[in-house]
Amino acid sequence: MKKIKVESFEIDHDKLMPPYVRASKKIKTSKGEDITCYDLRFTYPNLEFISQKGIHSLEHILAYKLREHYDKPIIDISPMGCRTGFYVSVIGKEDLKGILEAVKKALIDVLKEKKVPGTRKKECGNYKEHSLKEAKFWALKFLVHNLLLNAAKEGKKLKREDIYKKFNLNSTYLKKLFSKVLSHIDKVEKEKHNFKLSVLLKNPKELTLKEAKKKYKNYKDTLEEAPKLEK
């Protein structure tokens, strides 16, 4: 009997450090076309989970926005059953930096959305289970968490105003959402790494910056871990 290996069950979920984009699988079709599957991870497995309404609405919005910002054909954007992220399947060779940049632009667009597309009964199999507010929370969480982890890795201070500008957080609503997101990130980082990333916004001492750099030195927002091409 043929031994089946499912890549997503082979990786050690305890060692994952999201948010990131990871090339999880590469396939070459019988016609020689390359297909790359990306693991777009938002949250720490077994610690935090995207809400059911939030992941559903993100799926709908990203179905449009990610395709707008990425120049290669996207086959599908599929929510993970564990609700920690999405799988994104693309026709083309691995392009981690390109897909990450498209993801960030798409998530910034989520923050601007006025409504979730495709939510009429004839368009969606569970049309009542949506929340634009929850989609915006998790979109901003990915963006801010990624920014903070990269800053921690480099031992850098950040200014709240610069984050507002970077992600176009111009409204009172989005600034309040940022505060909620920051509290959530602190909570999960405290549990996972015993460190509150919000300290990077509060003029941390050199010793604190060194501690952050040490704790998050292995963080990568793009990871090359895909197996060899399948025949």
Secondary structure, 3 states (H helix, E strand, C coil): CCCCCCHHHHCCHHHCCCCEEEEEEEEECCCCCEEEEEEEECCCCCCCCCCHHHHHHHHHHHHHHHHHHCCCCEEEEEECCCCCEEEEEEECCCCHHHHHHHHHHHHHHHHHCCCCCCCCCCCCCCCCCCCHHHHHHHHHHHHHHHHHHHHHHHCCCCCHHHHHHHCCCCCHHHHHHHHHHHHHHHHHHHHHHCCCHHHHHCCCCHHHHHHHHHHCCCCCCEEECCCCCEC
